[in-house]
Amino acid sequence: MTTPTQTRRSHVAHVAARVNDISWWLFVVASLIAGGVNWWTERVWAAGFSDDVRIYCPFVRGSVGGDCTLATSGFAADHWFTDTAFYSMAAFAVLVLAAIVEGVANGRLVSGIVTVGLPMVVWGLFLAASPGVVADDVMKPIWAMLVVFFAVILRETWARTLRRSNARRWSNHETA
């Protein structure tokens, strides 16, 4: 028989798991639109909600690239809510908070450690794939894509199979 406390903890864990899932995808999409996890760096590439951000690269005959200048015309530079990196950071903060709540509410040490630790590992993989964040070199797009795919595979494997099968097994009072 379950007690009201167990029922309440189970409900909190379920809500936290859903918030964890939603904030995960918000983090992924916002990070991809922002050009990577670049919360504290100058952007190599970024998208925004307004189209007043322009990158100007002078053309020099016989060369590729050059000195590029990022220019904004007011609105995008002045408001935090037009910066897609803000949404990436906010979604990640909610993701970590939801993972902590879920881990504590479930009351299982190993599952809680993985639930909280996996977003950190995935964040590290996103950092490695983000252009110019970890190293001055920009990773080739195919390798960056594979790193992001691997990060998504790790998190989704845990969230969709291992985390749920552990919850089912442990909720039936079976031993691990």
ABEGO torsion letter per residue (X at the ends): XBBAAAAAAAAAAAAAAAAAAAAAAAAAAAAAAAGEBBAABBBABBBBABAABBBBBBBBBGBBEEBBBBBBBGAAAABAAABAAAAAAAAAAAAAAAAAAAAAAAGBAAAAAAAAAAAAAAAAAAAAABBGAABABBBBAAAAAAAAAAAAAAAAAAAAAAAAAAAAAAAAGBBX
